[in-house]
Amino acid sequence: MRKGTKVMAKIVYGAGISHSPLLILNPSDWELRSQDDYINPSLNTSDGRWLSYQELEAEAGTAHEKQARCEVYVEKHSAAQKALDRIAADLAASAPDVVLIVGDDQRENFGEDNQPALAVFYGDKVTMSAEHFGHEDAPVWARNVAVGYAMDQAHCFPGSPALGVDVIQGLMERHFDVTAMGNPVEPCKRGFGHAFGFVIRRLLGDRSVPILPILLNTYYPPNVPSAARCFGLGQALRESIEASKCALRVAVIASGGLSHFIVDEALDREVLRAISEGDSEALVSIPREALNSGSSEILNWITVAAALEGHQPSWSEYYPVYRTPAGTGVGVAFASWKLGI
């Protein structure tokens, strides 16, 4: 390196991926997830209402009956796995030194007694939670999901302490009050959840690449950040990375989404369109009532899209997966930004 050359971190790759259990299970097991839909009293609509399955069916009828079949599941499972393989290859080709994952905590690290809106982990060991999935008395499918999420035991993966500190300080300087997370005192009782474990297991495989978790509270009122706040966070995140003196190649990945537990194709396609076309006004205008429960993970995508502002995705895929005739399921989506750096 020439004398006087400025050393800094840089973003070399970006991605957005869904992390549904359906992406771990065999398609023949997808209907097991629909059993929960039939008894769920709080299915979230995009206009902010909460319905039982019976109430949803009274409104929507059985319009998606032909989609809620095993032969359709097989097709969509195959397409989704090909998209994940493609993202894993794109990620490997970018040769990142750190993978920064924007995900949401679902009572793995935090709880009702202490729920930060935004947290950044700067410890040296990313320890997975083994408290929420795959207990010995759980059904076989749930134990398989636990393995795919790296939540079958307290697996440890390398963190990125130096960049973590720089990101925390950079966000603070840019007016984001950050909860700073170091290594937990009792890692066996706390740990990271599926938003992070799925990325590690499915995209990195056996490769050991340091992880930098960014945790958003997308799920739990009253301190869920708005779409506009998350877009601003993504912009500040990019600036904080680029201001770091760490000479690191950074991949940024949004984990989760899109719409669930009632599939809203119109919402999902509008989010992907806005991301593809750089329509920030559309992204920041998504109303809170459209971002409840699992659909709230769209906020992770908005954050990463803002961090990659000015770059269009190299490719994207979308598969609405209907588990029941009335339209419950998940909008499975993937996007890849090959920045060419």
DAFEN-V929971 format. One line per field, one symbol per residue. burial: b if it has 16 or more other C-alpha atoms within 10 Angstrom, else e. A space follows every 50 residues. Layout:
BEGIN
burial = ???
END
This chain:
BEGIN
burial = eeeeeeeebbbbbbbbbbbbbbbbbebeebbebbeebeeeeebbbbeeeb bbbeebbeeeeeebeebbbbeebeebbeebeebbebbbebbeebebbbbb bbbbbbbbbeeeeebbbbbbbbbbbbbbbbbebbeeeeeebbbbbbbbbb bbbbbbbbbbbebbbbbbbbbeebebebbbbbeeeebeebbbbbbbbbbb bbbbeeeebbbbbbbbbbbbeeebbbbbebbbbbbbbbbbbbbbeeebbb bbbbbbbbbbbbbbbebbbebbebbbebebeebbebeeebbbbbbbbbbb bbbbbbbbbebbbeebebbbbbbbbbbbbbbbbbbbbbeee
END
